[in-house]
Every structure is written in structure tokens, then in C-alpha cells.
Amino acid sequence: MTILDHKIDFAVIVSVTKANPNGDPLNGNRPRQNYDGYGEISDVALKRKIRNRLQDMGESIFVQSNDRKSDSYNSLRERADANAELDKILKAKGSSNEEFARIACQEWLDVRSFGQVFAFKADKGAGVSVGVRGPVSIHTATSVSPIDITSMQITKSVNSEPGKDRGSDTMGMKHRVDFGVYVFYGSINTQLAEKTGFSNEDAEKIKQVLVTLFENDASAARPDGSMEVHKVYWWEHNSKLGQYSSAKVHRSLVVRPKVDEPKTIADYEIVVSEMDGLKAEVIDGI
């Protein structure tokens, strides 16, 4: 595989219809919202979805969700120990952090993409404390317009525990965004790609995943069809540093409402400014 030799920027436009795109556990699991009323999806949630899709594609992923894991390991330490080379380093007294990072990046695509902190206690050895910086960075997704959150009270028809009276957990609340269009941006840095071994082929996989970001992501809060990728914008520069800064490239995409109360994606205008020598590849969501 060829190490990524040119800078890449990207942007993704998604819509939410009667779903909770990313609940805030510190606020009753209401959809995340900033102080100005705009909806947000955290970068951590977006990376989780990317990891899940890469896993669906058969890629080796280090940070797996417990409900989606493709192996029998119940912790990150167990997954690391299962690699014979890493296990040897963990048990050695004079372990090499650089060698540990190199093997981990070679083994797991999410490590060489997003980076990872490995902090494992000593187990008949010196232990390890390694930080890997990944080349793929992703911003928090923010809605184009302020969002309206609908809350409804829900009840259970049965008790969780034996007894004649309804338990205290019978009543609950469910929250959703009726409609919203969100945009998030990202970049792939070539200098960090050289350090982790992130390749041109890996970048292509990230692009494919962004197009199908919400496949196999359904839940009670996000029913099938409620989250949709509409457009992926992919800018490939002609050099390692790029012709333009990521901020300038990201600003070239403008998404704005055409009406006061947008209800569908058709109520938004999408404009991409031309940049000399740099053209966006535009991919429609599936």
C-alpha cells in the first residue's frame, strides 16, 4: 500500500427526520444542542459510526462497541494481548513504545486513522503508555438551522420486577428532532499519515464509509431511514501540505435555508465556491 501523499479535506451533509441523532446523557438524553439552539452530533459519535461501518466492511478495528464486537475480547487490553507481537512487548521489561505504536497501526485501521491512547498497567513487565496521533480529524456536526426538539412521555405495559404496582421505571421520556440538516467537516493530514502508515487505499475506504454512514445504525432513537447522508464533498490536494488551508476549503461549502421554516432537504440551498486548482468530488448518498 502507498502511504497517503496528498492532503485531503472533506465535508458531509446529513439530514435527521424524527430521530435523536446524538443524545446528551447529562441532559436526559435530549438531542445535543448548543446555546444558540443549533443541533450537534459529537465527533466521538461520528467516529463510532465510521468504525462500525469499517467493521461491516471486514476491516480490523481496535475500539469496538460491546454490542457489535466481532471477537470474544471484553476489553481493549485483551484485544491488544491477543496480538502476539504486542503481548511480547507488554511483557518485556525494556519495551519500545515506538515499536508498539507501529504494530498497532499496522494491525488496526481505526488506530492508524484516528490514533489511540494505549495505557496498560504492567503485567509481569513494564506495561505501556503510548499515544498515537491519527491523520484523520473530524469536526462536531452542527445543524444549519436551529432545531426543534419534541419530547413525549412513554410508558411500559409490564413491570420489570415482580409486584402488583407499577415500578418507578414504568414512566419515561423520549426526545427527537423533527427535522434538521447537519454538516460536518474533516481532514486527512499527510505528515501524520506517514507516522501511522495511513495509505491512499485507507483514504478511499474512509470516503466509501462516509457515503453509507448510517447503514446498520438503526435503533429505537434512530429508526431506519431517519438519518440520511445527502452529499459527500471530497477535496484532494495536489501536494502534502495542500494548496489551501482546511479552514478555507471548508468555508467554500455553504449550506443555507431558502425558507423560514425548512422541512425537507429541498428547502436548503447548497453552494460550493470554485477554488483555483482544487475541485471537489461530489458523491450522492445512497
N, C-alpha and C positions, 0 to 999 in steps of 0.2 A: 504493500500500500504506500502511496505517495503522501508525505506529510503536507498538510494544507499550506499552500504557498501564496495565497492571496486573501486579503481581508474580505469578510462578508458581513453585511448588515441585513436585517430582515424585519418585517412588520406583519402582524396578523390581525384581521378584523373578524370578530365573532359576535354573534347575537345570542341573547338569552330570552326565552319566552316561557313565562310562568314556571320559573325554576329558581333554585337557590344556587348560584354559581360557586360561591365560596362563603360558607357560614363562619361567623366570628364566635368562637367558643366563650369569649369573655362578654358577649352581649346577647346571650340567649340563642346563639346560632343564627342570628339575623344575618342577611347578606351584608358583606362588608361595605362600608360607606365612609367617605371622608367627611370632614366638617363642612364642606361646601355642598354636600348632598350627592356627589358623584360616586357611582359604584366602583368597587375594586375587587380584583382577583389577585391574590398574593403570588409573587414569583415562586414561592415554595410549592403552592398548589399547581402552578403551570408545569414546573419541573417534575412533579409527581406524575402528571398526566403524560408527559413526554417519556418518562421512564417506563410507565405502563405500556405505552404503545411500542416502544423499542423492545420490551419484553415479549409483546404479542408477535413481533416480527422475528423472534427467536434469538435476539441479542442477549449476551450475558450481562446481567445487571447486578450491581452490588447492593444498592439500597432498594430492597423490595418490600412492598406492603405485605403485612402478615396475611391479609385475605387474598393476595394474588401471588404469593411466592411459588416459584417453580422448583424448589428444592425442599429438603427436610430440615433446614437450619432455622433455629429460632432466634438468632441474634447475628449482628454483624461480625462479632468475634468468631462465632462458629463458622461463618461463611469464609472468613479470612483463614482460619485454621485448616479448612478443607483443602486449601491450596498448599501443596507440599513445599514449594519454594518459600512461601510466606511463613508457613509454620516453622520451617527451619530457621528463618531469620528471627522470628518471635522467641524461639528457644535459645538462640545463640547469645552469648554474653557481649560479644563485640559486634552487635548488629549494625547494619548500614541502613540509615533512613532513606538514602538516595536509591539504593537497590530495592528497598521495599516499595517505594513510590513507583519505580519503573515497572516492577512486576504487576502491581495493582492496576496501573494504567493499561498495561498490555492485556490484562485479564478481563477487565470490566469497562464497557463502553461509557457508562454514566460517570465513572471516575475520570476517564480521560476527557470527557466532555465538560462536566460541571465542577470537577475537583472533589475532594473529600478530606475530612479530618479523620485520621486514624489515631485514636488514643486508647491503647490497650495496656492493661496492667501486666506486670511481669508474671510469668508462669514458668518457674524454673529457669528464667532467663532475664534479660534486661528490659523486656517489654518494648513498647514502641510509641512514639509520639511524632506523627508525620502529618504535615499539612500539604495537600496538593491543590494548586490553583488551576482551575479549568479554563479553557479558552472560550466556552460558550456562556455568555451572560444574558440574562433575561430581566426585563423590567416588570414591575407590577402592572397588570392590565387595568385601565381606567375607562369608565364609560364616557361616551361622547357627550351625553346629556345627563342631568341629574336623574336619578332613578326613583321610582315609586315602589315602596315595599308594602305588600299586602300580607297581613297576619290573620290566621284563623285558628280557632281553638279546636282541638281534636280530642276524641275520647277512645278508650278501648272498650270492647264489648265483653272482655273476660278479665279476671283478676290474674295477676302474676303469681300470687301466693294464695294458699287455702284460706277460706273465710267467707262469711256471709256478706260483709260490706265491701264496697269498692275500696281498693287500695289507694294510697296517696299518689301513685304514679298513673292513675287512670286518666287524669286530665293532662293536656299538654298543648303546646303551641307550635304552629308550622308557619314558616315565612317564605315568601317568594318575591322575585322581581317579575312584574307583569310583562315588561318588555324593556330591553336595553341593548345597545350596541357598544361593545368594548373593543379597545385597541391595545395591543401590547407590542413592544419592540425588543429587539435583541441584536447581538453582535457576536462575531467569532474572531478572536484575536490570534494572529499567526505566531507571535512570539511565544505565547503560552501553548499553542498547538505544538510547537517544536519540542517543548519540555514534556508534554504528556503523550506525544505520538499521535495526536488527533490528525486524521487524514482527510483527503478530498472525498474519499468514499464515506467516511463518517459524516461529513457535512451534508452529503446527499441524503443520508439516512435521516438526519435531523429535518431536512426540508420535507421529505416524504411524511414524516410523523406530524409535522405542523398542519399539513393538509387534512389529516384524519384524526385530529387531536382528541375528539370526543367519542370516537368509536370504542365500544366496550367500556364506557364510562358511566353507564346509566345507574341511577339509584333512586330511592324514594324522593329525594330532593331534586334530582335531575333526571326526569324521565327521558326515554329515548326520543330524540327529535327536538328536545327543548334547548339544547346547546348546539350551535352550528358555526362552523368555520365558513366564512364567505369568500375571503380573499387572503392570499399569502403573497407578500411582496418580498422579493429576494434580490438584493443588490450584490453582485460580485465585482469587487475592485480589480484593477489590473496590476496591483503591487501588494507587498506585505503590509505596508503602512496605509495604503488606500489613497485615492485621490482627494477624498473629503473626510472630514470628521464624522463620526457616527451621529453626533447630535444634528449636524446639518443634513445628513441623509434622512434621518428620521423626521425632521421638520418638513422635508419635501412632500410627505404624505399628509394631506389634510382631509379629515372626515368631519362634516358639519351637517346639522339638521336643516332640512328645507322647509319644515313646517314647525309651528309652535309646540305641538304635542306629537312627536313621531311615534308611530305604532308598528311600522314594518321597516325592513332594511331599505325599501324603496323610498322611504321618507328622508333618506340621508344622501348627501352629495359627497362623492369621493374624488379628490383631485390629487394628481401626482405631478409635481413640478419637474420639468426637464433639467437634467444636470449634465453638463458637457463631459462626454466620455464615460458616463455611467448611466446605464439604463436598467430599470427594474424588470425582472421576470415576474409576471403576474400569473398566479395559479389560482383557479377557482376551487373552492372547497367541494368535496364530493357529496 
